[in-house]
Amino acid sequence: MNKRKSMKDKRFKVLGGILAVLITGVLILTLSLDGIIKSEIEENGSRLLQTQVTVDNVSISPFSGSGSIEGFTVENPDKFSDRPAISIQQASIKIDIGTLLSDKIVVEEITVKSPQLYFEQQGFGANLKTLNDNMNLSSKSSSETALIIEHLLVESGQVTVSTDIERKRTTSATIESFELDGIGKDGSNTIQQSVQQVIKPLLEHAIAEAIKGGVVDQLENKVRDLLQN
C-alpha cells in the first residue's frame, strides 16, 4: 500500500511539475508577444509620425490572436501645445498568429473605437497637417517585414478644433465611421506604409470635419487654404 501511494504521489508531482512548466511557458509567451507588439507600435509609430507615440497596454491571446490595444496616444508635433494630437482609449485587434515570425504579418481585423483628435491651428501651421506631412516624408524608409491589414473599422470619433485665425476659439465636430479593406494586400507594404494607410485617412477625415463642421463659416476658406499649402 505504501509503495502504491508513493507511486501515485510521484505521478502527481510529475503532472504538477509539467502543468507548472506549461503555465509558465504560456505566461512568458503572452508577455513576450504583448511586449513585442507594444514596442513595434511605439517605435514604428514614432518614426513614421516624427513625434512620440505611446501605448499603455497590449493584450493579445497567443492562441487566438485576438486582443486589445489600450491607451494609444500620439503627441503633438513640435511648436504646438502639449495636448495629444490623437488619443484612442481602446482598439480591438485580431492577428494571424502563424504569421508573426514570418516576413509578412497578417492582421485580420482592427476596430478603432471612438478616436479623439485635436486639430490645432497656430499661425501658418496646423498640427494634423504637420503629422500628415511627416508621414509623407518618412514613408520612404524601408523594412524587410511586410504588414497586411485585411479589415479596418474606425467607429465614430470626435475632433476638437482650436484656431487662432482672427481670434482664439475652440469647438468640436464628429468624425463619421469608416472602413477600409485589404491594406497592403499585395504583400509589398512595409509596416510603416501600412500604418500610414491606417492613420492617414483618420487624419484626413478629421481635417475634413474641422473644415466642414468644426470651424465657423467665415473661417472655412482660410482654414482650407492653410491646409492645402
Beta strands, then each sheet from edge to edge (+ up, - down):
strand 1: 53-60
strand 2: 66-74
strand 3: 86-95
strand 4: 104-113
strand 5: 116-122
strand 6: 125-126
strand 7: 146-154
strand 8: 157-163
strand 9: 169-175
strand 10: 178-183
sheet 1: 1+ 2- 3+ 4- 7- 10+
sheet 2: 1+ 2- 3+ 5- 6+
sheet 3: 1+ 2- 3+ 5- 8- 9+
end
